[in-house]
Amino acid sequence: MRKSASQKTSTFPKRKASGGSEPSQKKNLPTPFSTEFVGRVGELKLHYAKLDGRTVIAHSYFTTPWKLLPPIYLDDTGAAYTLLVNPSGGLVGGDGLSIDMNLDRDTHVLISAPSANRVYRSEGKLSEQLITIMVGPHAILEWLPEHTIPFAGSRFRQAIHANLAPGATIILWDALASGRIARAERWAFTHLENEIQITTATGAALVERYILDPATDLGRVGLAEEWDYVASLYVVSDAVSPEIWADLESKVAAILGELPGQVLGGVSRPAVPGLAIKLLARTAPDLTHLLDLLWAAARGALWNLPPVSLRKY
């Protein structure tokens, strides 16, 4: 049974991380290794604070396979650009990765990743990624990771829970490929669950939740089946006036009409202050181009800031 959003306990099993040599007395292990020895529990914890006009990482902690690089400063705003790095190449069945991120008052953080998140085939165990984000008063988080690629036969569960303090703002991007398209693996994964929940200071929440199992009628992907990429972009803040939201909504609608046949999308006002944008695209370059346009429009409308060029190395 799924745990409620208020329960913060991880669903990851406690297991010893794989890799390395076993003690010599353990010579009776089965060959090949049992699936109980497959998978890693990786934690990444980041606490951001404001120091001398810049956002810095005040505290960090990570375990394999996560690696942490120092923040990059792409402009004079003091925003800390942080890459989420998983050098293992992707997730296998039994992997359980978590990210716990906390932004102090007035901080500004930009998150991305150097490459797509790959999920490999699994005969039984799920790969899981659980992300918990606390955005402090008047802090800004721009969450723009690369898309997820579920390989044929993969099983994946992801949950992103973001909680916003008064005056906080979040731009949250989440994108999914239909599979390894060049290998004709479109919609060939076994199981995929995704949940996004953004909760404001008043307790109002925006929730996106779906479970896909292409082999069953219940899990059919419907209209998305003829497309290769599915994405969501959420912009939420209680510090933005209704007039600015209306203007941004008009600009987003105009952008969505600029690429007929290559993208399909819609924008709406959710139950929280902000915009919800749903997208379908035929190619990765189309999806990236559309994100750049939408992101630039949001930065301009909310903070009168120009777009930034993300470094992926």
PyMOL commands that set and color helices and strands:
alter all, ss='L'
color gray80, all
select helices_A, chain A and resi 35-37+181-183+222-226+242-256+284-303
alter helices_A, ss='H'
color red, helices_A
select strands_A, chain A and resi 41-51+54-62+67-68+80-85+96-103+108-112+117-119+127-135+140-143+148-150+155-164+169-177+191-199+205-212+229-237+263-268+274-281
alter strands_A, ss='S'
color yellow, strands_A
deselect
rebuild
show_as cartoon
